[in-house]
Amino acid sequence: IDPNTGQPAIDPQTQKPVWLQEPGAKAARATRIGDHMSWQLVEEQPEWEGETDTLLHVLPVVGAEFRKCYFDPDLGRNVATRVSAENMIINYWAKSMATAPRLTEQISLYPYEIKERVASGFYKEHDYISRPTGAKVDSSDKDAPHTFLEQHRRLDLDNDGYPEPYIVTVHKDSMKVARIIAGYDVEEGIKTNAKTGKIAVIKAVHYYTKYDFMPNKEGGIYGWGFGHLLSHINISINTVLNMLIDAGTLQNTGGGFVGKGLSMHSGNLSFKPGELKPVSAIGSTIRDSVYMLEHRGPSTVLYSLLGTLLEAGKDISSVKDILSGDLKAQTMSPTVFMALVEQGLKVFTAIYKRIHRSLKDEFEKLFRLNRLYLEEQASYRKGAAWKKIRREDYEADTGVDPVSDPTMVVDAQRMARTQVLAEFKDDARVDGKEILRRIFEAAGIADIDKIIKNEPDTNPELIMKAAELELKSMDIKAGVLLKISQAINQMAQADSKIMEPFVAWQQAQMQQLTTDYDAINAKSKNQGTTNEQDPTQSIAPQAEIPQGFPPPAPQGPSPAMPVGM
């Protein structure tokens, strides 16, 4: 803005506005960041995708998982590793990860990894390999991993009364300190009092992201999973199932009593076809010396109870038949089908939203690492092309943040929403190309830019004006045609009025000629009969009727000639 005029500043050479930021620059930067971070997670960090798969499979059972994001100077890139809830030690009643005064991670390192960290200066040089007496590890295995405790905590090492964030790593067996570093950013993490100039707050850098499946109903820091909710039902199901199996086994194997008077004196017996074995029996028959106990077999009550427990487990885990594919939907209306799907996905949508929130926190940590440690100009690949990105693209507080839609759980929901957009594709008030792009993205179509034509969009106002001109032209043509048709109609009416008397006269003449002609024919026949009797008489000559029609009018009265002939 020009301070003198208050209007946008104009470049005197190009006569165009001078922009602090070119239009579309933020969108282009957001696209670069999204492509670069996607490339980092999928290709540059090969561990991320596999460990994410493991995390998402373990999370529903355990209820809590963790991810650690940091920059590895030896690898020269960001690293995101999964940390199980078993190896992450936090005060159970801590309010949150951000406010917990102490976080401890148990790290297992092989001897060669320990030597690599010592050689690179990452750990302080100590004798970590020799295990002390009483260590709970087989001392004969020299390649067994060692346990280190990496503790993110606050310590008052300068004795100023305020504990600062530090990261302390200790070898568990020898209790030797391997590393101590500051757990805060000097430039971004320290805030001072504006009046006194003293340090007011030192914010710790958070390396860990917590993933919760469901909140802990007791208020603890660790989330709950299906393992907590279904543990008692699972124990009951196992007990009932064992009882049913035991009852069936007893019924099949049997057992009972044998009288002392029955003696075979041969141990196990084997029979050949048709062979008989001698048996010493006091009773008349062997059956009288043997009594088999009766076992009723599996109880129907237990079997019914087992089905009830299984259904209760399905209800708790929100596993509906329609989601597992067991429900027959051939005779079900689409509306009812989608309603059942939405109802079955309510719990999963809430769970997915928590995962989305954790992913957002993790991406923000990776965003910060790129801002601090990325090269001034780095390369990344998109498809077959390599592109460039600068560290300054990751500047803080510029309005570019990682986002996603937590309500999109399945492709069916995504496609159903695009159907609404498809109805407005040809509406002049919306961007048809953007609607097509979103429809293709929802369908998972690749290379969308190659499908959509890069033609400039037509101005909707020009389309409306052209339509108005066309309507006006059609109105003018319609008016001209109407006048022409009216003139033709009037001419036809005038012709009919003029010709009407002539038509009537012609009809009267034809009627008179027909009558006269019939009379002449009748007279000719009568005269022909008279001549046969008297040949001296002859028929009077008749006037010759000229060729054509009508013949000459006979003498006598005739219809009046119409006026105007």
Buried (B, 14 or more C-beta within 10 A) or exposed (E): EEEEEEEEBEEEEEEEEEEEEEEEEEEEBBEBBEBBBEBBBEEBBEEBEEBBEEBEEBBBEBBBBBBBBBBEEEEEBBBBBBBBBEBBBBEEEBEEBEEBEEBBBBBEBEBEBBBBBBEEEBBBEBEBEEBEEEBEEEEEEEEBBBBBBBBBBBBEEEEEEEBBBBBBBBBBBBEBEBBBEBBBBEEEBBEEEEEEEEEEEBBBBBBBBBBBBBEBEEEBBBBBBBBBBBEEBBEBBEEBBEBBEEBEEBEEEEEEEEBEEBEBEEEEEEEEEEEEEEEEBEEEEEEEBBEEEEBEEBEEEBEEBBEEBEEBBEEEBBBBEBBEEEEEBEEBEEEEBBEBBBEBBEBBBEBBBBBBBBBBBBBBBBBBBBBEBBEEEBEBEEEEEEBEBBBEBBEEEBEBEBEEEBEBBBEEBBBBBBEEBEEEBEEEEEEBBEBBBBBBEBEEEEEBEEEEEEEEEEEEEEEEEEEEEEEEEEEEEEEEEEEEEEEEEEEEEEEEEEEEBEEEBBEBBEEBBEEBBEEBEEEEEEEEEEEEEEEEEEEEEEEEEEEEEBBEEBEEEEBEEBEEE
